[in-house]
Each structure stands twice: as C-alpha cells, then as structure tokens.
Amino acid sequence: MKRLNLTRRSFVKIAVAAAAASSLSAGFSAGLAQAEPANAADSSVRRVRSCCRGCGKMECGVWVIVKDGRAIAVEGDESSFQSMGNCCAKSQASIQAAYHPDRLYYPMRRTNPKGEDDAGWVRISWDEAIKALKAKTLELSAQYGPECLFAMSGTSRLWGMIAYGAFSQLTGSPNIAIPWQVCKGPRHFGTALQSVFQYSWQETVARPNVLTYWGTGPELSNYDDSCRTVVDASEKASQYICVDPRLTNLGKEADQWLPLRPGTDAAMVLSWTNVIIENNLYDDLFVKKWTNAPYLVMEGEATVGGYGYKAMAGTFDVKSRLLTEADLIEGGNPMRYMVWDALGNKLAWCDAETCTWEGEVWAPPTEGKEADQKHLVPGVSQGFVIDPTPFSTEIDPALTGTYEVTLKDGSIMKCRPAWEHFVERCAEYTPEKAEVITGVPADKIRQAALTYGTRLDPETGYGNGGILYQLAIEHSCNSIQCVRAFDTLIGITGNWDVPGGSRGCTQGSFVLGCGIGWQAPGLPPSLSPEMYDKALGCVDFPVLKWWQHWSDDSTLFKALETGDPYPLKLGWCSTSDFMCMSNATQKYNALKDLDFFVVQDLWKTPTAGLADILFPVQHWIETNAPRQSQGGGGAEGATVRAVDPPAHTMHDQEIIVAVFKEFGVPWSAHQDDPWPTYEGHLDELLESSGVTWAQYRDDFQENGWRDCKIVNPPMWGTYRRYETGMIAMKCIGDRGMNPVKELSTPGFGTPTRKMEIWSTVIETFDPNRPEDILPSFHEPPLSPIADPAMNEKYPLTAISGRRIPVYFHSEHRQLPWCRELWPAPRCEINPADAAEMGVKQGDWVWIENDQGKIRQTADLYYGIQKGVVHVEHQWWFPELDQADKGYDLSCANCLVTTGPEYQDPICGSSYLRAYPVKVYKATPENSPFGNPVPCDHKGNEIISSADDPRLKEWLPVYDVRED
C-alpha cells in the first residue's frame, strides 16, 4: 500500500483550495445588490447581504437567502475579505434558531413559586411587563439604595448589552456582572494598564510572517478572526507556532508546538522575553523612546501626591517610585519623569502631558512607506507605515546603571532605570528555569523565542507579527500580568501597531462605543468615583476602582447569597446566564431568593427558569446594525434585517429605550427626540459618518464590505499611530470612545504616556503588591506546585474553553443541525490516562472535585498531555422539562472554586482552568436512576445521540410569528 504523505503546507493548501471551491460554487458576484434574486427565474427569492451573529464574536460576511418572506439558507459573502466567504455550521443553522418552536414569542410572567419546574408562565403585554420592572426598581431602590440593583449581560453582539453601561446610567447602580471579566476583558484591562485599551488584537488579515497562536483555536470556531482566514494565514506564514496544553485542530500543522503546563503562560512569555533580551533582539529605539523602561526608579516608598490623571471615570493622583522633577526641586513638575542621559551624563526628563523629551518640539511625522505584506487578500489596502522617528534632541536615555541623585530635601537617593529591574525579572525565567515551571524543554522554548524575535524581513522595519493570545491565559488567576508580559514582548520586538502586529479595535467611518444597547448617548457615560466605591469587589480588587467597567462576579453573587456587605434585590439579565465566570451551582442557588428578576432572551434557558418576567428578543436575521471588526480585521459592514421578526418580540435596543421612556429618562442626545425608534437610534449612531442608516444599508447591499484602511486612513490605514497622535481609545476619560478628529498627543494611554513596563496604575491603586508593578508570574492557586495535597486527592488538571465548531459557549444546544453533530459534552483524556482508569472512547465519566461532580463522555485524544483533561463548559439540556434545564449535570463551572484567593488579584477574573479533578467511569452502580447517561428529575435521558427522535421536534415552524 502506498502511504499518503502530506506536509503541513500541502495539507493546508488542499484544505484552503477545497474551501475556496465551496465558497465559489454559488457563483454569485460580490457586487450583486439585495434586490437581485438568487434564481433569476424566481423573483420571490432574494439575497440579503448581512453580518452573521451566529457566534457573537465574529464579523463574517454572509448572504441570507429569503423565499416568500422566509429565510431558507445562509451562505458566505465573498466580498468579506476578513472572512473570505466563510460560513460555518453555526451560521447555516441560524435559520433553525430563528424559526425554532421553543422561541419566546411574547412577554411572560411567572405565576408559580420559584423552584418549581412549572413556572406557570402566562402571556402579558409589553406595557405590563415594563411597568412591572419599573415599579419594582423604584420600590427596592428607595428601600435599599440603587446599589441593591444589578444587571447581567452576555456576549458582544453590540445589542443586549445593558449591563455594559446603560443599566448604571438608568439606575445609578455600580453592580454589573458581565462575562467581559473573563472573556477578552482581561486583555483589554491589561493593555489599558500597559499601553492602550484593547490593543491585544492581532491583525491576522495582514498575514504575519510568523504566526503565533497562544491558547486559542480560531480555525475551528468563533473568535475574532474567521476560520478560513486563520487557516490561510497559517499556510502563508513562514513559521507557525502553537502554544497550548492541548493540540488544536490547526495546531497539528504547526512547525513548533509548546504544550506547556496549564496556567504557566506568563512564565513562558517572560522566558521568551529573556531570550529576546539576551540575544539583543529587542528594538532599542522603541524601548528608550516609547516605554518607561529608562525612567529612574527610586529606592524606598512611592512618592505621595504625584499629579491628577484623568482615566476611566474621574481623576486619580499618581503615586509612584519613578523619579520626577517634583522630587528634585520645589515647584517641580510631577509629570516630568527623569532619565539618565548617557550623552550628556546628566538627568533629563520626558513630559507625560505632552509626551515630549526635554528640548524637543513635537511635530507629527509623515515619513514612511506603504506596507509590504506578501499575502494580502486581493484588493485589500496595504496601509502606510510611519518610519520610527529618532530622538529629535541630543539625548540617549540609559537603560542600565545606578545613579545617585539629590532630592529637594537634600537627601541622596539611589536610582536605577526600570529596564534594569525588568531585565532582572526576566532573568528569573531562563529557558532552563521555565522548563521546570512549564514542562516544555528549554531548547524548544529558546527555539520558539528566537523564531518569533528574529526578523525574517528586516528591511520592512518591523517584526514578524503579533501574538494571538486569547481566553486560555485569562482563566488561571494570572491574567493581567500575563497580558502585560505579552504586550511588552510584542512591543519591544517591533510588533506593536505594525502590519500583522497587535492593534486596537478597528476604526472606520463611525464609532460604536455608545452604540447599540451599550450606553445612552444622552447621559454621562460613567458613575461618579464615589458611587463606584460601592461596587461589589472593589475591596478585594482595588484596581477595579481605576478600571470601573465591572463589579466582581464572584463577590456579587456572594453578596446575593449572604446579604453582605449589602443586599441585592433586583436583577436584569440581558441575554446572559449564570453558567459562566464563577461557580454555577452557587450562583443558581443565590438567584432563587432574588426579589425580582427579569430575563430577556430567545429561549427559556436555565437562567430564565428563575425569572419573574421574560422579555422576548429578536434573532440576528431579523435585526439591523452597522458593524465593524471588533478586532484587527479592518472591515466595515452591517447586520441587515432579512425577514420580519415575530410580531410580539422586540429588539434589545427597543426594549431598553422603552424602559428609559417609562422611567422618563432620555436616551438620545437629541432633545427633540429623546426616545428614538431603533432606526432613529441607528441614524444617531451614524451621524459622525454623515449618512443615515438607510443610506449606509443600501450602499452595503450594493458594494459589500469596506476596507477601513481606505475608509479611515489616519486612524486605521496608518501604522505606528503612537508616533502620529492618532491612537483612538487611549483610555476612558481621555478620548473615551469618541472619534479622533485631529492630531493629538503622541504616545500611549497610560499616566506616563509610555508603554508602562513599570505600572504606575498598579503602584497607585494596589501598593501592597509591589511584585506586580512589573509583569510577573504566579502559580495557579490549586496547581500541583501550589497545593500538592489537593492534587494528590484529585490527580488530573482540568482545563476548559476549547472551541467547538457547532456551539458558542452556551448557545445552539437546541438546534438540530448542531446537536446531531455534537450531541453530548466531551471530556478529552489522554489515552494513557484513560487506560489506567479503564475508560474507553464514548464512555460516560464522572469529573469530580470538592465543589461537585458532573458527567461528560470520554473523548480519547493524544493531543492533550497526560495528566490533563479538557472539560466542556456551559452545557445545559433544552430537552429537559425542568426549570434548571439540567445545567448541573454536565456544566464545567459547577467545579469552579470561588473566592478572592482563587481569582486574578488585579481584575478578579475567575479560576476556570488549571484546577485539580479526578475522573472515573460512570456506571449503573454509581449513577442516579442506575443510568450512566445524565437524566432529568424523572429519569428521562438527555439527547446523547444523533438519531434521537426528539431532535425532530425542534425543526423550524413558520406559523407563530404573527400570533
């Protein structure tokens, strides 16, 4: 037999070619308008160009095919360069969601007590539902204060997001529970501390020379860059590096795989950085001019007072050990940070207010050249790369040395540059030391670091590419420091805001910050710092007082459970659930005793099983919304209504505006129309672009997706914007979410206006953690190193959160096309571990620790390290006729340990990975009802096979939309 031998590149080329052929088989032109019928002989068929929201995180361009007023198919749109015509299973199954028989079609009110499986739901009017919410809100707020109210919101479709701002604007409560805290929020938090808000996004569409994927699998499903795009980027890259405890689907094609021990990512990043420094592969000019690495650090205590810095909400006084002019002379400027000038052999300063050096007069640079990325999708702009500007004054900030300076009180102080402190920190993580921590051999660590840091195309003037690091680094209690380590590594290797590097969210012709469902444009965007001091979690996580974008989820639900430090009485859940972030069982039980709870969603979810009122919302094929790539995709398009929504549903935006109107609180900034229609709100949103929603929609239908490098050259078509003063969203309060209309201050969004390797924010808000002023690594609190006794009891390390091609977190379990492909939750186990426990492929297994136990099916996989298991998160079973929908049968978050000591100390992100469990076979003897398959209260099995006849009960129905 002849052996088939495919190299990585030949395999990927075949996959890409097959995908391209599939995309083109429809034979449609990108220029076809909405009115063009899919079949010229059938005028009742039309194609609506749109943006899929089947997974919430992507901007995949699609066509929705409509026949006789009904959506019949979803296909990829070849005009969407950022997704290359991709259309995944979730997208195609969207028609099954829109016409699902179990959708909520009108508002409903509970008549039976909570805890009963039959809620006794009765249909009510929208007026009755909204008035009930208002009455309870006013009653409980008057009795307990606005802090007794809280909101929950889910994924970022840019609607259904009341907890991200509007709820606090309306009620004055600072208490919001949003999965942003564990889902890209730590990356945004960490980069805001370190450089600029949201600058973790990699520009995959620019096809980096070295593709580095760290703790993610976007080739499979739903995150930031589309499946086909990342496959193509990996095929085009000279080298592809995968860093992950489990081998992802695309990771099998990687040139280098580093299967590190779960939760040790920061140690690995610091080790790479050590290799970069030891081999002089860092950008000396960037380090000296654009980081605070050369700033002198005083011995002793931080300077008290500093200067007022406006950020997030309100102003805080910077307190830092970084030497300033105010430390040296009376009346000195605290915003002038001191360096040792190696040329003049004297002290010199850089002014944080203007981001200029002593003797420098800044002018925006214009010299540069067009980028030269080799494998862009045809027709996509290269963009313009500003040349690195040298010091315009004679100065050379020293990065090493000890210097004695005389302070204004006459005392002598020894100082060293922050860089020297950072180099010492990285030296703690040589590849040999990192091998002990991560389990990856030192030579592989060194090879990967050199591959990443050695420029393959040095004449471009920038590095090989950014690093796509995602959720895996956010869930083992070290998320913020890990992000800071990544940001530093990316910056000093010349990969920050360059082609293929790490950039902020896309900037196009309009701004989405106060957009759909987030915040009311007519009200201030933030609460007062005094009110935010009441936010649950600020005591244990003091840097939240700077961040001010969420209260801590674990603390909030603990307060709901105990009434400490104050009671929570009313909650509003907007397309979210309790099965994410902290412990699901604790949260479900806490919600049972809530005085009043409103849930808006498409379905009767486990969360809806605890509601008093249900608000029915609309599906994405029924809605309108302008859309830009949330990451570095650089695309601008829209979600466009393809079919009429069911008669008694409302768009999430319409719901919240109706609630604002009931409260008499204006939503719009336009006094003549304080409560606009949804289309009126979209017109307001697009004002900065100079078009109405109807004009924008029609242009999109005719011409397709737009390249934001062309749409907005200064803010997206230009690279190295820290040089030009055109970085958007430097920080909330500085520029907020407002568009930058003209050149402004160069630099970054930090108090020093530099990339802060030495964090003045952490130093100011949490001085009790001096070890975290620099990027650092901390062991996960329940790891085999941190807690050997617990790991002897539970010998396997659990990770969670892998991408599944047919699901998005808790979504789509009731869609037949999705469920038949993946009918039951799977626990990935190394075959050697499975053999030791007598488990075979497909067996149901118990996964247990001190928090509880769940069941999933065994999926034997050599791509996961021995001693590690992967458990799937947020499983629930829509087929079960009970209020909780069986969430506790298989949901990984039932195993999560909560409490401040089990969270990231800076942002509070939860402990969702790298915790100990034991796994053993489920048998009739150790299972309820004598059945290893999970069952409802009465012993009825869940759907666990593709041939279950109950799947047919979920097939689309079309006759209830006008009822």
SULZISUL-V958655 format. One record per run of one state. SS is the DSSP state (2 for helix, 1 for strand, 0 for the rest). FROM is the first residue (numbers start at 1). LEN is the number of residues. If there is no record, write none. Layout:
<<SS,FROM,LEN> <SS,FROM,LEN>>
This chain:
<<0,1,7> <2,8,17> <0,25,14> <1,39,1> <0,40,2> <1,42,1> <0,43,2> <1,45,7> <0,52,9> <1,61,7> <0,68,2> <1,70,7> <0,77,12> <2,89,4> <0,93,1> <2,94,5> <0,99,9> <1,108,2> <0,110,12> <1,122,2> <0,124,2> <2,126,19> <0,145,1> <2,146,3> <1,149,5> <0,154,8> <2,162,3> <0,165,1> <2,166,6> <0,172,4> <1,176,3> <2,179,3> <0,182,3> <2,185,10> <0,195,6> <1,201,2> <0,203,1> <2,204,3> <0,207,3> <1,210,5> <0,215,12> <2,227,10> <0,237,2> <1,239,5> <0,244,2> <1,246,1> <0,247,3> <2,250,4> <0,254,2> <1,256,3> <0,259,6> <2,265,14> <0,279,5> <2,284,7> <1,291,1> <0,292,4> <1,296,3> <0,299,4> <1,303,1> <0,304,4> <1,308,3> <0,311,4> <1,315,3> <0,318,2> <1,320,1> <0,321,1> <1,322,1> <0,323,1> <1,324,1> <2,325,4> <0,329,7> <1,336,6> <0,342,4> <1,346,6> <0,352,4> <1,356,2> <0,358,10> <1,368,3> <0,371,13> <1,384,3> <0,387,10> <1,397,1> <0,398,4> <1,402,5> <0,407,5> <1,412,6> <2,418,10> <0,428,3> <2,431,8> <0,439,3> <2,442,12> <0,454,4> <2,458,3> <0,461,7> <1,468,2> <0,470,1> <2,471,4> <0,475,4> <2,479,14> <0,493,3> <1,496,1> <0,497,5> <1,502,2> <0,504,25> <2,529,4> <0,533,11> <2,544,4> <0,548,5> <2,553,10> <0,563,7> <1,570,5> <0,575,9> <2,584,8> <0,592,4> <1,596,6> <0,602,6> <2,608,3> <0,611,2> <1,613,5> <0,618,2> <2,620,3> <0,623,2> <1,625,4> <0,629,6> <1,635,5> <0,640,10> <1,650,1> <0,651,1> <2,652,12> <0,664,7> <2,671,3> <0,674,4> <2,678,8> <0,686,1> <2,687,3> <0,690,3> <2,693,11> <0,704,2> <1,706,2> <2,708,4> <0,712,6> <1,718,2> <0,720,1> <2,721,4> <0,725,30> <1,755,1> <0,756,4> <2,760,6> <0,766,4> <2,770,3> <0,773,15> <2,788,6> <0,794,2> <1,796,5> <0,801,7> <1,808,1> <0,809,2> <1,811,1> <0,812,4> <2,816,6> <0,822,4> <1,826,4> <0,830,1> <2,831,6> <0,837,7> <1,844,6> <0,850,2> <1,852,9> <0,861,3> <1,864,1> <0,865,3> <1,868,4> <0,872,15> <2,887,4> <0,891,1> <2,892,4> <0,896,4> <2,900,3> <1,903,1> <0,904,6> <1,910,1> <0,911,4> <1,915,7> <0,922,6> <2,928,3> <0,931,4> <1,935,1> <0,936,5> <1,941,1> <0,942,7> <2,949,6> <0,955,9>>
